[in-house]
Amino acid sequence: MSAAIAFDVYGTLVDPLEMGERLRPVVGDDLAEPMAKLWREKQLEYTFRRGLMRAYENFDVCTRQALA
C-alpha cells in the first residue's frame, strides 16, 4: 500500500477571488469582481462535471475553459 499527502492550495492558500484585482484594468471596476466570481464558479462546475463524467482534465484546462 502506498501513502500520499495532498494539499488543497487553490481556495485555501490562494484566494481565487483576488483575480478581480488583475481583471480590473481589463474589464473595469464594475465588472471585475462579478467576473472573478463567475469564473471561479465555472472552474468548480467544470471540474466537478468532468469528474462525474469520468472525463478528467487538469485544473488549468478547466480554468481556461471557464474563462472562455
trRosetta pair geometry for C-beta under 8 A, 3 or more apart (Angstrom, degrees):
i j d omega theta_ij theta_ji phi_ij phi_ji
7 12 7.7 -135 172 68 79 143
7 13 7.8 7 164 -9 115 130
8 11 6.6 -42 153 63 104 99
8 12 4.8 97 102 -12 89 136
9 12 6.2 -107 -142 55 16 99
9 13 4.8 -45 -152 41 67 116
9 14 5.8 38 152 4 83 107
10 13 7.9 -29 -55 50 19 78
10 14 5.6 -34 -116 61 47 113
10 16 6.3 47 -176 -62 88 112
10 59 7.1 -167 -4 167 162 157
11 14 7.0 -2 -17 71 26 71
11 15 7.6 64 -126 -118 34 35
11 16 5.9 -18 -79 -12 71 112
14 18 7.8 -108 176 32 71 125
15 18 4.5 88 91 -20 102 107
16 19 6.1 -14 174 -12 57 113
16 36 7.4 165 137 176 74 96
16 40 4.8 122 120 -106 131 118
16 43 7.5 -123 -165 44 153 155
17 20 6.0 3 170 -12 67 110
17 33 7.5 32 -174 -146 101 75
17 36 5.2 103 -147 135 58 124
17 37 6.4 25 -119 -80 105 67
17 40 6.3 -38 -73 -37 73 151
18 21 5.7 -23 178 13 68 113
18 22 7.7 63 131 -8 70 96
18 36 7.8 -167 61 -162 16 149
19 22 5.4 -54 -161 39 54 111
19 23 6.0 51 143 -21 78 107
19 36 4.4 162 78 -129 94 109
19 39 6.7 -83 94 75 150 142
19 40 7.7 167 29 -54 132 99
20 23 5.5 -59 -141 41 33 110
20 24 6.4 57 154 -48 64 91
20 32 4.4 98 -167 145 80 95
20 33 4.5 29 -133 -90 144 54
20 35 7.3 137 -110 64 75 82
20 36 3.8 -86 -64 -13 80 151
20 37 7.9 22 -70 -29 116 73
21 24 5.8 -29 -154 -2 31 120
21 32 7.4 83 -68 170 18 137
22 25 7.8 -57 -180 26 36 95
22 26 7.8 12 139 2 62 117
23 26 5.5 -76 -161 48 51 109
23 27 5.2 -12 165 23 95 113
23 31 7.5 -106 141 109 118 84
23 32 4.4 155 93 -138 101 81
23 35 5.5 -158 168 84 159 127
23 36 5.8 -158 12 -59 143 95
24 27 7.2 -76 -121 55 17 74
24 28 7.0 -38 -164 145 53 9
24 29 6.1 30 -148 -90 97 51
24 32 4.1 2 -82 -92 64 156
27 31 4.2 -95 144 89 116 123
27 32 5.6 157 72 -75 104 63
27 35 5.7 47 75 -5 169 159
28 31 5.3 66 65 25 89 99
28 32 6.7 -145 88 -35 39 90
29 32 6.2 -45 -140 6 24 117
30 34 7.9 -10 148 13 59 117
31 34 6.0 -74 -154 53 47 104
31 35 5.2 43 157 -26 84 116
32 35 6.1 -66 -147 38 20 108
32 36 6.4 19 159 -19 61 108
33 36 5.7 -53 -144 35 31 111
33 37 6.4 31 157 -19 64 106
34 37 5.7 -57 -148 37 32 113
34 38 6.2 29 156 -16 67 107
35 38 5.8 -54 -143 40 31 109
35 39 6.1 36 155 -23 65 107
36 39 5.7 -53 -146 35 28 114
36 40 6.5 30 155 -19 62 105
37 40 5.9 -56 -152 35 29 110
37 41 6.5 30 151 -19 64 106
38 41 5.6 -53 -148 35 34 113
38 42 6.3 30 155 -16 67 106
39 42 5.9 -59 -149 39 29 108
39 43 6.4 38 151 -27 64 103
39 66 5.6 105 -161 133 64 110
39 67 5.8 22 -133 -91 113 68
40 43 5.5 -47 -148 28 33 116
40 44 6.7 26 157 -12 64 104
41 44 6.1 -61 -155 39 30 106
41 45 6.1 30 151 -20 66 111
42 45 5.4 -52 -139 39 34 115
42 46 6.0 33 162 -18 68 105
42 65 8.0 -139 148 108 113 74
42 66 3.6 149 111 -148 108 100
42 67 7.9 171 85 -47 135 33
43 46 6.3 -62 -151 37 22 105
43 47 6.3 20 154 -17 61 112
43 59 7.5 42 -173 -168 105 88
43 62 5.7 97 -152 130 64 103
43 63 5.4 17 -117 -100 111 64
43 66 4.5 -74 -68 -21 59 171
44 47 5.7 -58 -146 38 30 113
44 48 6.1 24 160 -14 67 109
45 48 6.1 -60 -146 40 26 105
45 49 6.1 22 159 -16 64 111
45 66 7.7 130 52 -110 93 112
46 49 5.9 -55 -141 39 28 109
46 50 6.2 28 160 -19 63 108
46 62 4.3 167 104 -152 121 99
46 65 5.8 151 -142 89 163 120
46 66 5.5 -132 1 -67 137 96
47 50 6.1 -59 -150 36 25 109
47 51 6.5 27 152 -20 61 108
47 59 6.4 10 -101 -115 124 79
47 62 4.9 64 -67 -171 77 170
48 51 5.6 -55 -151 35 33 115
48 52 6.4 31 154 -17 66 105
49 52 5.7 -56 -149 38 33 110
49 53 6.1 19 157 -8 67 111
50 53 5.8 -63 -142 47 30 103
50 55 4.8 -101 -152 80 77 81
50 56 5.8 113 146 -104 111 29
50 57 5.6 -85 -156 17 161 89
50 62 6.8 -116 0 -87 143 119
51 54 7.5 24 -179 -75 30 37
51 56 6.8 50 -93 -91 56 78
57 61 4.0 -93 159 80 119 139
57 62 5.8 143 89 -47 111 84
58 61 5.0 101 62 0 75 101
58 62 7.4 -146 100 1 43 87
59 62 5.5 -55 -149 41 41 112
59 63 6.1 48 150 -27 70 104
60 63 5.3 -48 -144 33 35 118
60 64 6.5 35 156 -18 65 101
61 64 6.0 -54 -152 36 30 107
61 65 6.4 24 153 -13 64 110
62 65 5.7 -58 -144 43 31 109
62 66 6.1 36 155 -25 66 107
63 66 5.7 -52 -145 33 28 112
63 67 6.7 26 155 -17 61 104
64 67 5.9 -56 -153 35 32 109
64 68 6.5 31 151 -19 65 106
65 68 5.6 -52 -147 36 35 113
